[in-house]
Amino acid sequence: MTQANQFNYIAPTTSAKVSPPLDTRMYDTLVVSADNLSGGETINILTVVGTTNIQVLKLDGTAATLTATTLGLILKGGTQFVFDKSATAVACGLYVDPTLK
């Protein structure tokens, strides 16, 4: 496995934004992280099933969501992820640190 360079997948903005699907078939794992989330601001992590985006769940059954207290999560590659960012008080971006297979 080789660590690839971090890339910005959602440019910092205060607007709500839904990303295009991120194809992670070439990644073993990826860390997704956000900056400048506060209060109830979130970035929901979804996966593409057919033509529908569904919420990704962590192993404990809770939603995989970035928040002010959870600014990063490790995801297993091999699927397509969509990131649904709420409006934020301060410009907030989403960053991906992949590990290549």
Sequence and secondary structure as in RCSB ss.txt:
>XXXX:A:sequence
MTQANQFNYIAPTTSAKVSPPLDTRMYDTLVVSADNLSGGETINILTVVGTTNIQVLKLDGTAATLTATTLGLIL
KGGTQFVFDKSATAVACGLYVDPTLK
>XXXX:A:secstr
 EE   EEEEEEESS EE   EE TTEEEEEEEESS  TT  EEEEEEETTEEEE B TTSSB EE SS  EEEE
ESSSEEEEEE   SS EEEEEEEEE 
